[in-house]
Amino acid sequence: MLFIINPISGKGKKAKIAQLLLTKGYKVAFTEYAGHAEVLAREATDEVVVAVGGDGTVNEVARGIVGTEKALGIIPCGSGDGLARHLGLSHNIEKALRTIEQGECKRMDTAEVNGRLFLSVCGVGFDAVVSERFAKSGKRGLANYIRQGLKSWRNYTPEKYIVEIDGKEHHTEALFITVGNSDQWGNNAKIAPLADCCDGILDITIVEKFGILEMPWLALRLMTGTLQRSRKVHCYKGKEVRIIRECEGAAHADGDWYMESATLNIKILPSTLKVIVAR
């Protein structure tokens, strides 16, 4: 096994984890720049490549081994850890390591948005703008994410979209649109509560603009996995999704924001990644 550690992601447990791994005799590599984890994973000759970090680190490692017989292990220690939570992986270091040592491999789906791989969710709209502000703020953590969301809320205007799902068009004005392979953004915020990363299907969540007084109720539904019951939320399933908006702008994939074109072509890639989960 090779353990790839992102020394700057998440909550600063990396020194403790590295010491534990080295004491047990495992191989450890530290990333030195953005995209380095992908290179390390691709060049690894090991059967298992373990991502030690958040969703961004997991995504990079997966890009290096997707479509191969190498298996992905995860020791989650990022800000959100959406995929790890979806897979039921422990945030306790010893328990997460035990899962990697004693767990089993299963095949999970991956997905692409304009050729960019993602494992959990991608999206456009308000949450992408918040992701951009969060990244540029230089601070991590859920509290800062909520702070940036409240700052962005006052001046944000919903966009008009054409959403094509397996050939069927939907015209909508939405606060944001999320396409999920897994069920959540991270921190157990289940934006696609019915999603399953092993079912060969994408889950599309379209959220309409809502009033500030509705925010607590929607937040409660988000955190309890019942968002689909809200009248402001529309959920669909499909294998291929095209989102057309008025102009290019911010998008996000697996917790990282980036600039994307006006048209997003998204598709599921069934059973393309081996991942280690608890027996």
Summary of the structure (lengths in Angstrom):
residues: 279
radius of gyration: 18.3
end to end distance: 18.7
largest distance: 56.7
contacts: 951
relative contact order: 0.18
helix: 30%
strand: 35%
